[in-house]
Structures are given as C-alpha cells and as structure tokens.
C-alpha cells in the first residue's frame, strides 16, 4: 500500500505512532460532521462546493433529489481507483466517510433550524468547516471520495499540493453552475472554495504530521 499522504519522516529516530481503531472512528464521525455542517450552510443559501460534492449540489438544484442521495451515488465509481491506488484500508475508511456525510447532510437540517443567513458568512464558515473536516479525514487516511481520491493520489505519487490541485478542480466545477445559480451565488461559492482549499493548502503538507 502506498505511503500515507501526510506522513513525515520521524525527527527523533522513532517510528511515527499509528492511529488506533477508536481514534479512526472518532475522526470519521467528527470530520464528516464538520463537513456536513458546512454542506448545510452552503445549501441553505444556495451555494456550491467543488469536486463530487459540487456535482451533487448541481444535481440537487437541478432535480430536487437530495444532496445526500446524489453524493453517495456519484462516489461509487471512484472506489475502484481508491482500492487500486490507495489500498483497502483507505478505501474502506473513505466508503465509511462518504456514507456518514450523506447521513449527516440528511439529518442535520432536521435537528437544527437556521433563519436568516448571510451568504458571505455561509461561504467563509462553510469553507472553514469543510476544510477542517477534510483535514481530519486526510490525517486518518480517509477522504470524501471522488476528486479527493485523485488529489491524494497525485500528492502521494507526484508531490503535488493537495490543496492547490483541489482548488483548481473545485473552481472548474463551480464555474459550470452559472446555468443553475445566480452570479452572486457563484461568486460566494468561489469564495467558499478558496477558503476551503487554502485551509488544506496551509495545513495539509507532506512532512507535517506524524501519526498515520
């Protein structure tokens, strides 16, 4: 199995500690909940994100079928690449993360009620929440599938920054939304994508994280 994307060589001469099962479970639950909260903020004001989540948003706005259903279905073809390139453990964790996010995105709006929400705040806060949640998942050798799998593979294989590659893909997805969203919503969505991916670019660098 390829080396984890965020593993650094030990500085003290000792091997990096491994995450335990309960630590992985806690990270999957917490990370996907953070992302789910960000998704709820985006959805409340009609914004989008990038990657497979962005595609799920577009299909949700176009068809009325829930984001959760589309997100789960869109990710199905990417598990083959994850299994071949990133290994079975990564694939199983990613499948669990995708399923959990689909559940959170469905349940959270039924647990909390949001009144007036400024699009600018939703973009920034949502981007920060999604970015922080993805960092938790990345550092426990998991992702949210789809483009995340390709981004982590490219970082692992070629050393390309995960945040920079993800930003390019996300902006491309957001730009396709002009047919369904107002220009102001597109602009706020781009801001959210920038905040999200700057969070990844600053914090998710090879050589900065010991545990795998």
Beta strands, then each sheet from edge to edge (+ up, - down):
end
